[in-house]
Each structure stands twice: as C-alpha cells, then as structure tokens.
Amino acid sequence: MGIDTLRSYPTGKDSDVFGRRKKSGAAADAAGEAEQVVDEVGTDDADDEPRRVNLPPAPRPDGPWDVSEVSRPEEGRVDLGGMFVPGVEGMELRVEVAGDAIVAATVVLRDSAIQLQAFAAPKKEGIWGEVREEIASGITQQGGVIDEVEGPLGWELRAQVPVKLPDGTGGVQLVRFVGVDGPRWFLRGVISGQGAVQPQAAGLLEQIFRDTVVVRGEGPMAPRDPIVLKLPNDAQMVPEGVQQEDQETSRFSGGMGHLQRGPEITEVR
C-alpha cells in the first residue's frame, strides 16, 4: 500500500509516517522561512484546478503544547524525549520504530487506540492542510473512502481503509486522522478501534492528544523529518504477544500498562 507520502496504514499490524517532498537544500530552506498569508484553497493559474496552500499555524488554546508553554511537562506524562505523553489509568503504551529510531508512540485504551507522531515543520507555515490532502489521495487511490470534517480537534479525515482480514478476504477499517500545527512542529494522531466510530469512546483519546507536549529541539531539521523519541530510563520492552502479567511492572507504567514495542516501520522517506 506504499505511496509517496504514506507508507502504510494503521491496521493493528502496521504503522506509518509520511515522507517529505524532495527539494534541494536551498529550496527547502527558502520554503521553511517564506511566510504565506493566503486563503486555504487557491487556484492554479495553469489549469484552474483548486489547490490547497499552507497557512500559518493556528492558535492552540487547548493544546497540544510546545515544551516552552508548559512549566512542568513531566507531571502526569511519560517522558519520551521528543514528546511527553499523558498517562491515563489502564492504558498500554507502545512504540513504533524506523530502523533503530523510535518515531511514534501508540496509546491503547481498552478497545481504542491513538498513535502519536511528531514531525518538524516550517517556521511560519503549517502543513496539516497539505498532509490531509496527501493522505486522502493515497487512501482513495487504494480504493478507500475519505470524509474531511471539522471535529473536536479541528479539521480531520475520517477514512474507510481497505484491509485484508485474517481469513484472506477484504474488509475495511475505520480510522480518524487528526493533526495540529505547532511552532516548527506538526503533531499527527491516528485514532482506531471504537474511538474511530463512537464519540463517547474517543473522548479520552482526544484529551490525550490535546495534552501531549512536543519537544522539537533547537537543531536544524528538514520539514517533515520525524522528531525522534526515546524510551524512559527504566523502560522494559515487552515483546508483542507476551502476556503482561508475566512481566515485571516498570516505574512509569504503574496503572498505565507496560511499554511495548509495536509493529516496526520498514521505510521512512
């Protein structure tokens, strides 16, 4: 299911990141510093086709937060280096890797989950509008169905993603793609399970997304590069499929489940 910007979809066996468009170093720097104050949907003079353009990041009065906006980000959150993820009673925390780097965290809560990924973004423009368009295009090319709606977290995609069922037949998975542009970063969430179809099951996952703190760092990063995460100092990797009761509880997982290594990401562009 690989395409240019979305390598795979979260079906419980896969996770995904998007790749940045190829630009020369000079062009990328220029794009990152250029300020655009334009309508969200413009017109291409060449063919008069509607096109989406990037706007400056919108205010985030309810989060998610930049680390500079929170006095004690570690309070009530798990420190993953590039992100502080809120801890919720009964949750399970999994990580996804690309090569040797941890690039995503997934919070599993009962029969729902939200995958969190943070990426570098240009200084003066948001990328969520552009990313929504790319995700929607990729899913529809694979035969899926997309609705773009304004939900509790702002504009989001509600997708019916084609999947292969265990018995070999085809089916669909309902998934919500949410995102928020921050200062030089972009946070994306992928909600699956009951949280993708039942509003009452999504409320706590949405609050986890809002209360996440992103640590972009001051070093240079190309737009769309993933913000690399790390394991907490005393984290224990629980292989997938191992029963939790057979494992020793780690400090940060008290009441929050164990940290597990989730499905690996095999390619990042």
N, C-alpha and C positions, 0 to 999 in steps of 0.2 A: 504494500500500500504506500510505498515511498513516493513522495513528490518533492519538489524543490524546497518547500518551506515546512513541511510536516512529515516527519519520517514514519510515524506510525500513530495509531490511536490507542487511548487507554481502554482496553477491554478487560482488564483484570490480569492480562498476561503481558501487556506491552505498555510502555510509556513513551513520551515523545518530547522533543524540543524542536524549535524551528531554527532554520539557519538564516544567517544574514545574507542579503543580496550582495553579489560580488561587485566591489568597487575598488578603484585604485586607492592607495593610502591618502593621496591628496584630496580626491573626491570625497572620500568618507569623512575626512576632517572638515571639509567645507560644508558637507551636509549636516554634520553634527553641530556646527556653530551657526548655521543660517537660521534666522528667525522668520517663520512664516505666519502671517496673520491673514488667514483666508477662510472661506467657507469650507465646511467639512466635505461637501461634494462639489467639485468643479466640473469644467468641460474641457476636453482635449480638443484643441483647435484643429488637429489633423482630421479627426473623424467624428467630432461632436459627441463622442461616447462619454457618459458620466464616468467620473473617476474620483476616487477618494484621496484626499490630501491630509497631511498631518497637521494637527492643531497643537498649540502649547498645552502642556499638562493642565488639566482642570484642578480646581481646589479639591482637597480631600478632608473635609471636616470630620468625617467618621473613620478615617483610615482607609487602607493600610498606611503604615507610618514609615518615615525615614528615621534612621537611628538618631539623627540630630534633633528630632522632635519629641523624643521620649527620654525622660531623665534616668529611669532605671529599666531598661528594656528586658533585663534578665528576670524581673519579678513576674512569676507566673508563666514564664515562657521557657522553652528549651533552646539553648544556645547552639545553633548550627553554623556559626561563623558568619556566613553571608545572610542569614535570616535568623530571627528569633521567632519561633513558632509557639503560639499559645498552648498551654497544657490544659486538657479537659479530662475530667474523671471518666475512666473507662475507655479512653482512646488508645489506639495502637499507632505507632509512628514507624513508617517505613522510609527507606531512602532508595533512590534510583541513581545509577552510575553510568557515566560515559567514559569508557576506558578505565582509568584509575581515579577519575574525578567524580565526586558526588555533586549532582546538579539539580536534584529535585527531592522533595520530601512529600510523602503522602500520609495524611491523617485518615485513619479508618475508624469510624464510629458506628458501631452496630452494623446496620446493613447499608451504610452510605460511606462515601469517601470523597476527599478533596485532595488533589495533587497540586502542590505549590512549586512554582518555578520563577526565579527572578533573573532578569536579564539587564545588561547595560543598555542605555538609551541615549539619544542625543540630548544635549544640554537644554535646548529651548523648544523642543517639539516632542509630542507624544507619538507613540506608534501603535496604540491599541486599535484605532480605526483601520489602519493598513493591515495589521495582523488578522483582524476579524475577516477582512476581505480575502486574505490568502487562505485562512483555514476553511472558510466557506467554499472557496473554489476547489480546494483539494478534496473535501468531502463529497461535493456534488459530482466531481469527476469520477469518484469511486461508486457512484450510484446512491449516495446518501441524500438526506433531506435536511435543509437548514431553515431555521426561522431566526431572524435578528429582531430582538425585542429589548425594551428597556425594563430591566428587572430591578430587584432590590439593591444590586451592586452597580447599577448603571447599565449601559448597553452590553448585551451578551448574545451569544449564539446558543440556540437550543437545537441540538443535532440528533438525527437518527442515523447512526453509523453502521454500515454493513459489517457483520462479523460472521465468523464461522463457528457454529455450535459444536459441542463435543461429539455429537453423533455424525458430524460431517455435513450437515445441512446448513443452509444460510439463514441468518437472522439479523436483527438489528439491536443495537444498544443505544439507549437514550443517554445523552451526555450534555452537560452545560459547560460552555467555555466562558469564563468571566475574566476581566482584566482591568487593571488600573495603572495609569501612568504616574510615576513619581519623579522627583528631582534626579535626573540622569539614570533612572532605572524604570523598569516595567515589571509588574508582578502579574502573573497569569495563574488562574486556578481552573482546574478541570473537575467538575462535580459529577460523580457517577453513583449508581445504585439508586436507592429510594430517594435520595436527595435531589436527583435529577428530574423526578416526576411528581413528588409530593412536597408542596411548600412547607408543611409542618415538619418534615424530616430534614429540610435544608437549612432551617434557621440557625442551628448551632454551627454548621459548616460555614455559613456565610459570616457569622461572627468571628470564627477563627480566621477567615480571610481578612476581615477588616482589622483585626487586632494583631496581625503579623507585622513585624518590624524588619525592614530591609536594610542591610549594611552594604552599600555599594562600594565603599572604599574610595580612596583618592587617586589611585593609579589609573593610567590610561587604559581604556577598554574600547574596542570597536562596538558600535551599536549592534545589539542582538547577541553579543557574547554572553553565555550563561555566567551568572555570579556563582562561583564555586562554593560549595558548602563543606562542612567538616563534621565529624562525629564528636559528641561531647566526650570529655576526657575519660569518663569511666563507662562509656557505652559498651554494650555487648551486642555483637552481631548474631542474630538468631537466624539460621538458615531457613529459607522458605519451606514450609511443610512440617517444621518441628513444632510440637505442641508446647505452648507457653508454660504449662505447669511443670514441664521437665527442665526449665531454665531458671537460673538464679536471677532474681529481680535486680536491675541496676538502679542507681540512686534516683536518677531523674524520672524513671518510669513508674514510680510509686503512684498507683491509681490511674496511670496513663498507659498501661500496656508496656510491651517491650519494643525496643528499636529493632526492626527487621530490615534485612537487605531485600529490596524489592526487585522486580524484573530489570535486567540490565538494558541500557540503551547501547545499541551497537554502532551507531554512527551519528556524528554531530557535524553539521557544516556551519 
